[in-house]
Amino acid sequence: MCWFMTHSFKSCRAEMGDACFSTQLIDGDGVFNVSGLENFMKDARLGECGLSYAVVSIMGPQSSGKSTLLNHLFGTNFREMDAFRGRHHFFGTIRSQTTKGIWLAKAQNIEPCTLVMDLEGTDGRERGEVMMRLFSPRKTTLLFVIRDKSRTPLENLEPILREDIQKIWDAVPKPHAHKETPLSEFFDVQVVALSSYEEKEELFKQQVSDLRDRFQYSIAPGGLAGDRRGVVPASGFSFSSQQFWKVIKENKDLDLPAHKVMVATVRCEEIGNEKVGSFTSDEEWQQLEEAVQHDFVPGFGKKISSLLDRCLSEYDMEAIYFDEGVRSSKRQQLESKLLQLVNPAYQSLLGHLRTRTLEAFNESFDKALEKEGFAAAARNCTQTFLEKFDKGSEDAAIQQVNWDTSKVKDKLRRDIEAHVASVRAAKLSELCAKYEAQLTKALAEPVESLLDSASEDTWPAIRKLLQRETKTAVSGLQSAVSAFELDEATEKELLVKLEKHGRSVVESKAKEEAGRVLIRMKDRFSMLFSRDADSMPRVWTGKEDIKAITKTARSASMKLLSTMAAIRLEEDGDNIENTLSVALVDTSKPGTTDRSIQLTDPLASSSWERVGEEKTLITPVQCKNLWRQFKAETEYTVTQALAAQEANKRNNNWLPPPWALAAMAILGFNEFMTLLRNPLYLFAIFVIYLVGKAIWVQSEIGREFQHGFLPAILSLSTKFVPTVMNILKRLADEGQAPAAAPERQREMELQPKPTRNGSSYTNATSAGSSSVTTSEIGPEYSSPVAQ
């Protein structure tokens, strides 16, 4: 209850001016002045007060002097009623002097900041019921000011007033949960009495000044507003006031969420959104976000943590006075939003860290392989760079959150393992290729040479060679892969693969040589048939056994064929050679057409006995066809040899047939007897024989006739006269030589005698010359000695 004041204190408003920022909060029609309140908060700098502010409002009947009291008490400039004009003043129209709606102003010279509300007067209890229902768990001080105090002591008036207040409390509708709640749980009722301003002005001013002192530091414990449990921070005053008025207008019950929580929820969310916007527009954050898109940023975690700390600290400063539960919840939401903004950059940073670590690992691993074994290098490098990744993750860690980097680390580990596996595979492949090449080089040419010789010892020699070279290569590979620390199964697989490669080289070479077996057979036949045991070309003089030579050469070719017929890398016996020998070499007459022989032909098959298909190079049927082709292609060589032998025999036989000799003996008997009776004929025949022998030797008549009869006659016709002249000349020269010079004669006999065809002969070796010797009875001719 307030007292009524008819006098307006213009001096107070003149002193204070507009410093109280008086604003109509709600007009007479119940419209809330939102923009006016926002301007008031800015002018009064209310947002900076936090929880250090208080709100004083006044209730009472109309025209009871509420505005006047507030103006005197707090230095405000609310409009006051002119007591001489009454409630309504006429200026052509009716105009009420009473306060309409609610006015708001800032108290002057009151600490802390105190907001004063001048409420429209209530004419009855109903007008205040809604306000009585808007209580909260905190206590609100109700200070009742009794105007125009009379002589009745305040001690007598206060109980009566309290009794009326209790009746009002009991009559006010309350929520079901608070029907039995006493008034003292929600309100602290205090009573003050003021003297009449008109009768005792000085006393009134003194009492107002004392009352004013009670509003100083009203929020301190024990003060008028000492209970701060439900205080809304000053920054949320505008929204709180709007919600209060909304409840009042809609006449809502108090089963809604607590007003303090509602205000804190809205305001804290607004602050959080502001901080999110401030964070996203922060230049340092934008630079970091841009940088992590391209490369790893050292110190990222500390920088982001600092930005988040600053943003959250600003939120804490602005929301410190709101409900703690709501404030903490919204802070968590703000932190979550900020971390959601940061997370993509963080993940990108980890991606760059993983990529950089992997690249560094690859480079370091390649260098480490030059100094140590593969397994040791892989193990040491992997451990080192995983530790470096951990350090990089620690550098990127954000204090406000403990994000798990294990997935990125696992991916890095998998990438490292994949690279190690790739390098291992490449190195092992390189090593295998190296030793396979060595084994190929060690086997290819020797195997080819052994197969070319094709003897009984060919395959045993190949097996021995394969075993020796494979053992050497396997030992080398086993030593080389020991640095890889492979498991037993993998190492065994590599060694077995190398062994198989050696076998494949031999098999491949055998197949290659088997494809040329016909050429090899013909070469071998030609070598054995056309050359003797000393590898000298044969001259078919007629003494050679061509049939035996042919059989020997064909047998050798058959052995080559049997050698190439199958692969014999195991010591499994077979009868291929015997079969071929029986079927091809030791056959009966070619004209045999016995059906039983044909049915038991050992080569009429596609496989060899005790030889697998995978080891067969030439099947029996193919051997038979090859042999037939071989015989057809070598038959001409044998025929030519036989022809040459017959020709040689004919050329070397100069005696007439026996019948001719018999005829000559019978028919020439008379002539022979004549020669015997006349020695002169015999001497003449002897001389003719010597001359003919000399001509025969020097003209090489025997050799000339080896080229044919007609060519010999033509050649001898050109050499006959020069040869005879040469012989006569030599005889004449020898007859004129001194008989006393035997040494000179011997030297002349030893000197070569040129012939027309350029050949020379000595007296000791000539078959057609004669020598002259001296004796005591004179020179005589000696017959030439045929050498």
Summary of the structure (lengths in Angstrom):
residues: 787
radius of gyration: 70.5
end to end distance: 179.8
largest distance: 224.6
contacts: 2194
relative contact order: 0.04
helix: 61%
strand: 7%
